[in-house]
Amino acid sequence: MSAQGRFILIDHSLVDYAGHHYEYARAVLDAAAEAGYEPVLAANRRFRCETREAWPIVPAFKYGVWLHQGAPAWQIALWRAWKAVQRGEECRFSLREKTSFRGAKSDIGFGDESEMRLHERGFARARFKAARQRRFIRDTANLLDRLAVTGDDLIFAPTLSLAELESLGELGRTAPRACRPFWHLLFRRPLGRLSLRERALFRSAKDALGACRFWTDSEELTAEYRRATDCSFGTLPIPHTAPPGYAAREPAPLRILYLGDARLEKGFHHLPALVRSLTDDDSARRQFEFYIQSHSTSPIEEPEITSGRTELARLADRGVITLFDVPVAPAQYRELLASGHLAVLPYDPRAYAARSSGVFAEAVAAGIPTVVPAGTWMARRTPAGAGLPFHKVEEVPMLIQTIAADYRNYASRARSAAEDWRQRHNAERLVSLLQEAGGEPIGEAPSRSITRLSLSLA
């Protein structure tokens, strides 16, 4: 074991390449190794990865943060049926706010409630929450016991909801104090309305865990959590940024990227109308091409996502070159990002007012201009002259055309800002902040080799 102890990253939702979970974990653990820690990844039991890393991977957790992760087939079937009933009632009584974009629909449906609590409502909460929390406590206790965790170790959990926080508090109250590690808990979703009991969870978990620090990854979220919980929070950078690999070819046609999961909050269902609006005539069809990730991580897919994917598949003659309907490997994702000229993020501004975006962070780090929703973390972090914000999703095609007409200037400003962005958002800085929060920073990393190990926990 390293003289500085181990850096154990817990992500119970990590099952594959989908989203940014794997790239996030890999960047942080590689930086931890450089800093002199012995890195360990504790992931979901269903974790599958084709790449081989230099650090141990422990498939430890049955359930993830999302309701469907780890649930048996019959529970998924029940949830699908319940969601269908909900959709029927919402359609009948017009309980959801809808906006039109040349026939496309936008599901807002967030209001003041925290997105990280949506999966705990109604039937799902009544049936599954308690059992999942008990299992999370047991899986975490087994992990700490199997790894023989001590006070020299650091544990970083970057994907948590209130349910896991409550479980960690219960675990901390029963764990021996002599072997408690330093816990760093990161929250990346808005809190929304909290009950008095929920507000108290943070203080009680901190007291139970002992050495513990809370984090978010945006200044806006940090301020929100401080106000809501009366606890201290810090702001961490986004670690999975890489040096730019600019597209070598001329922007003719202009390659437009939509990266990430196909979700309503990310505006995937707007893409067919966006493509049609940009390619109304033959000359416009030669001006643009679209590379779109269209996979969904949830087995309970919204009808708008399914129909949007079907519509996009019919638009090959309008420049939809590739639809990636399965998660792509990290190397392929980086190549895809580097090949793009413009990243479009037609996200729901209510969901992303204070929230960070991994896709946006990667695009800025790569020196790619962006189109993002106004009034969001993304809009406030867009480098001057390197992108444009939209107030209504109907404006997105016009903004894309504006950037295309002056692309060299937009691209030049985006590339000039990329280095400064990477200086602030990188894994080395994240690990350094965790070190400083948990005690004196450690010295230079010694030369070492770390043997890969895969552990299976009962």
KETORNU-880656 format. One line per 4 residues: number of its first residue (from 1); their letters; for each residue x negated, y negated, z of C-alpha. Coordinates in steps of 0.001 Angstrom, whole numbers, plus 500000, padded with zeros to 6 digits. Example, Ala and Ser with C-alpha at 12.3 -4.5 7.8 and 13.67 -1.06 7.14 Angstrom:
BEGIN
1> as> 487700 504500 507800 | 486330 501060 507140
end
This chain:
BEGIN
1> msaq> 500000 500000 500000 | 498836 496450 499283 | 497430 494499 502222 | 500134 491914 501489
5> grfi> 502906 494496 501529 | 505422 495353 498865 | 507663 493171 496751 | 510927 495127 496474
9> lidh> 513448 493771 493982 | 516966 495117 494579 | 519391 494893 491665 | 522183 497415 492192
13> slvd> 523819 496279 488912 | 520795 497081 486742 | 521734 499967 484444 | 520243 499037 481022
17> yagh> 519079 496130 478870 | 522479 494373 478893 | 522475 490772 480037 | 519273 489401 481530
21> hyey> 519011 491688 484549 | 516163 493819 483215 | 514105 490962 481754 | 514597 489015 484972
25> arav> 513402 491919 487103 | 510466 492742 484865 | 509204 489153 484780 | 509420 488788 488563
29> ldaa> 507824 492141 489362 | 504939 491585 486942 | 504317 488194 488568 | 504488 489796 492017
33> aeag> 501833 492306 490982 | 499600 489468 489783 | 500104 487756 493137 | 498812 490795 495003
37> yepv> 502011 492576 495981 | 502877 496181 495299 | 506083 495817 493241 | 509048 498196 493451
41> laan> 512328 498035 491511 | 515449 499426 493188 | 518174 499785 490547 | 521503 501480 489930
45> rrfr> 521498 505292 489791 | 522623 505133 486166 | 519606 503051 485161 | 518131 504045 481796
49> cetr> 515163 502367 480161 | 512967 503400 477231 | 510014 501212 478219 | 507481 502358 480798
53> eawp> 506460 499878 483461 | 503475 499848 485792 | 505617 499750 488927 | 507917 502289 490616
57> ivpa> 511596 502390 489674 | 513965 503704 492348 | 517494 504592 491135 | 519128 503971 494495
61> fkyg> 522646 502519 494189 | 525912 504136 493148 | 527868 500912 492563 | 526980 497581 490973
65> vwlh> 528316 494126 491687 | 530997 494499 489004 | 533985 496693 489754 | 533525 499129 486866
69> qgap> 529878 499942 487671 | 529809 503393 489229 | 533578 503784 489412 | 534963 507197 488330
73> awqi> 536966 507477 485108 | 540343 507687 486849 | 539713 504395 488652 | 538733 502738 485380
77> alwr> 541949 504059 483789 | 544032 502668 486650 | 542315 499313 486381 | 542916 499196 482620
81> awka> 546605 499842 483213 | 546787 497172 485895 | 544998 494643 483692 | 547471 495390 480905
85> vqrg> 550370 494674 483268 | 548687 491425 484363 | 548180 490320 480766 | 551807 491031 479978
89> eecr> 553020 488989 482936 | 550661 486124 482156 | 551784 486053 478547 | 555448 486153 479582
93> fslr> 555242 483369 482135 | 552435 481341 480466 | 550316 481391 483601 | 547052 480995 481680
97> ekts> 545956 477745 480146 | 545254 478142 476433 | 543551 475855 473943 | 543538 476285 470184
101> frga> 540609 476216 467797 | 542028 476857 464351 | 543964 479810 465689 | 541430 480987 468270
105> ksdi> 542383 481188 471960 | 540447 480194 475045 | 541089 481908 478371 | 540228 479375 481057
109> gfgd> 541683 481038 484152 | 538910 480127 486612 | 540246 477101 488511 | 538595 476601 491890
113> esem> 538145 480283 492613 | 534706 481839 492555 | 534025 484084 489595 | 532022 486431 491773
117> rlhe> 535221 487139 493721 | 537534 487801 490779 | 536783 491524 490884 | 537931 491660 494524
121> rgfa> 541483 490429 493949 | 544771 492298 494001 | 544823 496025 493419 | 541061 496353 492939
125> rarf> 540368 494652 496259 | 542923 496684 498176 | 541731 500009 496743 | 537978 499805 496286
129> kaar> 536318 496988 498209 | 535933 498698 501596 | 534649 501955 500102 | 532134 500143 497896
133> qrrf> 530834 498106 500823 | 530345 501225 502939 | 528454 502825 500077 | 526256 499764 499562
137> irdt> 525306 499838 503246 | 524479 503537 503060 | 522501 503246 499817 | 520506 500278 501121
141> anll> 519781 502032 504426 | 518607 505146 502542 | 516386 502999 500330 | 514731 501232 503261
145> drla> 514231 504528 505065 | 512801 506325 502028 | 510377 503498 501297 | 509480 503170 504996
149> vtgd> 509946 499410 504770 | 508041 497307 507333 | 507799 493674 508348 | 504975 493217 505804
153> dlif> 507359 493787 502901 | 509406 491235 500992 | 512822 492093 499540 | 514311 489959 496772
157> aptl> 517960 490511 495770 | 518864 488330 492746 | 522378 489689 492067 | 524728 489391 495021
161> slae> 528353 488630 495814 | 530031 487931 499142 | 530801 491643 499506 | 527101 492594 499433
165> lesl> 526247 489723 501775 | 528763 491026 504305 | 527339 494539 503930 | 523772 493332 504513
169> gelg> 524941 491609 507669 | 526383 494890 508931 | 523169 496688 508016 | 521018 494086 509779
173> rtap> 522914 494489 513018 | 522032 498180 513176 | 518463 498149 511802 | 515492 498285 514197
177> racr> 513983 494813 514518 | 510409 496095 514506 | 510481 497120 510834 | 512569 494334 509316
181> pfwh> 511263 492921 506019 | 511658 489321 504850 | 514873 489049 502810 | 515342 486587 499931
185> llfr> 518961 486496 498721 | 519872 484713 495472 | 523417 483619 494547 | 524128 482559 490976
189> rplg> 527919 482087 490933 | 530098 479210 492142 | 531646 479737 495552 | 535021 478109 494985
193> rlsl> 537418 478078 497932 | 536174 479933 501005 | 538046 480992 504103 | 536534 480274 507501
197> rera> 535534 483926 507774 | 533769 483809 504404 | 531930 480621 505359 | 530673 482368 508481
201> lfrs> 529282 485330 506499 | 526114 483461 505560 | 525229 482431 509089 | 526048 485857 510552
205> akda> 524065 487690 507834 | 521060 485438 508387 | 521188 486025 512140 | 521564 489785 511668
209> lgac> 518773 490162 509091 | 516323 488011 511028 | 513727 486868 508474 | 515993 485714 505653
213> rfwt> 516168 482874 503112 | 519057 481931 500809 | 518608 480700 497226 | 520484 479652 494087
217> dsee> 519047 478924 490638 | 520513 475465 489989 | 520384 472259 491999 | 524144 471932 491625
221> ltae> 524799 475364 493107 | 522331 474699 495906 | 524243 471564 496910 | 527556 473447 496710
225> yrra> 526346 476300 498908 | 524834 473956 501465 | 528083 472040 501793 | 530249 475156 501993
229> tdcs> 528164 477230 504411 | 526169 474731 506496 | 523106 476890 505801 | 519784 476024 504199
233> fgtl> 519425 476935 500502 | 516548 476520 498068 | 516524 476443 494259 | 514550 479035 492290
237> piph> 513413 478707 488669 | 514592 481022 485928 | 511764 483545 485405 | 512423 485235 482060
241> tapp> 511003 482561 479779 | 508291 483244 477225 | 506027 481196 474936 | 507808 480167 471732
245> gyaa> 507529 482208 468577 | 508845 479700 466081 | 510648 480923 462986 | 508058 480885 460227
249> repa> 510503 480388 457386 | 512232 477180 456370 | 515683 476523 457882 | 517447 477249 454625
253> plri> 519688 478941 455437 | 519860 477740 459031 | 519927 480803 461272 | 522474 480326 464083
257> lylg> 522193 482590 467118 | 524846 483670 469599 | 523044 485706 472257 | 524312 487529 475327
261> darl> 527409 489508 476248 | 530702 489141 474418 | 532852 487514 477098 | 535710 485020 477197
265> ekgf> 533804 482700 479531 | 531002 482634 476957 | 533380 481741 474143 | 532764 484799 471992
269> hhlp> 536367 484710 470766 | 535738 481257 469245 | 533070 482553 466854 | 535291 483730 463942
273> alvr> 536925 480289 463723 | 533516 478623 464028 | 532090 480683 461154 | 535089 479953 458944
277> sltd> 534956 476244 459703 | 531263 476024 458777 | 531580 478083 455587 | 534688 476689 453919
281> ddsa> 532998 476349 450515 | 530326 478211 448576 | 527568 475658 449172 | 528126 475794 452928
285> rrqf> 527969 479585 452822 | 524427 479308 451487 | 523485 476814 454195 | 524164 478947 457293
289> efyi> 523695 482500 458508 | 524739 484003 461826 | 523069 486571 464060 | 525479 487517 466843
293> qshs> 525320 489830 469831 | 528787 491355 470201 | 528420 494044 472859 | 530522 494020 476007
297> tspi> 529348 495322 479359 | 532850 495925 480698 | 534959 498956 479784 | 538062 496833 480376
301> eepe> 537608 494535 477405 | 539913 491577 476811 | 541980 491875 473593 | 540547 488554 472336
305> itsg> 537030 490022 472461 | 538024 493142 470547 | 539866 491194 467859 | 537024 488647 467628
309> rtel> 534487 491385 466969 | 536750 492889 464291 | 537172 489504 462606 | 533429 488816 462615
313> arla> 532759 492174 460963 | 534879 490991 458028 | 532884 487793 457539 | 529711 489194 455975
317> drgv> 530430 487149 452848 | 530381 484015 455026 | 526896 484594 456420 | 527475 486918 459388
321> itlf> 524312 488897 458741 | 524102 491055 461846 | 526420 491999 464693 | 524524 493634 467536
325> dvpv> 527220 495757 469144 | 524844 497475 471596 | 522270 495922 473954 | 518920 495456 472214
329> apaq> 515543 496333 473711 | 513506 493437 475164 | 511001 493347 472309 | 513776 493234 469706
333> yrel> 515569 490519 471679 | 512448 488363 471740 | 512013 488808 467986 | 515640 487844 467455
337> lasg> 515260 484722 469586 | 512072 483715 467794 | 513749 484074 464403 | 516519 481587 465177
341> hlav> 516791 477928 464271 | 519736 476979 466502 | 521408 478566 469545 | 525125 477948 469986
345> lpyd> 526669 478434 473430 | 530443 477804 473200 | 530848 478494 476914 | 533784 477601 479147
349> pray> 532667 474376 480886 | 534693 475204 484006 | 532759 478417 484526 | 529374 476808 483824
353> aars> 529701 473389 485453 | 527084 474270 488089 | 525937 477670 486843 | 522685 478338 485046
357> sgvf> 522450 480217 481750 | 519676 482650 480941 | 520283 482341 477182 | 519999 478557 477375
361> aeav> 516810 478789 479464 | 515253 481155 476936 | 516263 478975 473978 | 514748 475837 475536
365> aagi> 511569 477741 476412 | 511388 478941 472799 | 511742 475409 471426 | 515124 476017 469760
369> ptvv> 517795 473269 469537 | 521087 474064 471275 | 524783 473207 471205 | 526264 473456 474714
373> pagt> 529394 472359 476641 | 529330 468838 478069 | 529496 468360 481828 | 527535 471542 482568
377> wmar> 524139 472504 483944 | 523100 473225 480358 | 524072 469776 479075 | 522254 468070 481942
381> rtpa> 519094 470095 481254 | 519053 469743 477451 | 515844 467882 476497 | 516494 464485 474914
385> gagl> 517089 464844 471202 | 516799 468651 471312 | 520499 469503 471205 | 524049 468204 471385
389> pfhk> 526932 468683 473861 | 530559 469318 472896 | 533584 468139 474855 | 536036 470305 472942
393> veev> 535179 473553 471241 | 536645 472160 468003 | 533618 469839 467833 | 531048 472645 467596
397> pmli> 531015 473019 463759 | 530565 469255 463323 | 527689 469200 465836 | 525989 472103 464074
401> qtia> 526230 470201 460793 | 524774 467111 462491 | 521753 469074 463691 | 521375 470792 460317
405> adyr> 521308 467426 458515 | 518360 466249 460671 | 516947 469593 461662 | 513250 468762 461536
409> nyas> 513626 465992 464120 | 515768 468126 466446 | 513355 471059 466143 | 510334 468834 466742
413> rars> 511826 467443 469966 | 512834 470917 471123 | 509330 472242 470568 | 507754 469271 472328
417> aaed> 509907 469910 475410 | 509336 473676 475522 | 506003 473600 477344 | 507285 471352 480145
421> wrqr> 510307 473629 480561 | 508117 476728 480860 | 505943 474980 483448 | 509016 474654 485684
425> hnae> 510816 477870 484787 | 508590 480944 485024 | 508178 484034 487171 | 504864 482968 488704
429> rlvs> 506435 479834 490173 | 509407 481858 491476 | 507144 484301 493324 | 505092 481420 494689
433> llqe> 508220 479774 496125 | 509238 483045 497787 | 505767 483386 499288 | 505792 479879 500690
437> agge> 509264 480354 502165 | 508241 483607 503825 | 504986 482457 505399 | 501535 481445 504257
441> pige> 500847 481937 500526 | 498651 484945 499876 | 495289 484788 498156 | 494313 485856 494676
445> apsr> 495582 489161 493418 | 493015 491927 493683 | 492252 494211 490768 | 494490 497200 491088
449> sitr> 496364 499882 489243 | 499927 500757 490131 | 501187 504238 489386 | 504704 504550 488031
453> lsls> 507029 506601 490243 | 510701 507475 489942 | 512479 508384 493146 | 515910 509935 493421
457> la> 517725 509161 496645 | 520388 511413 498126
end
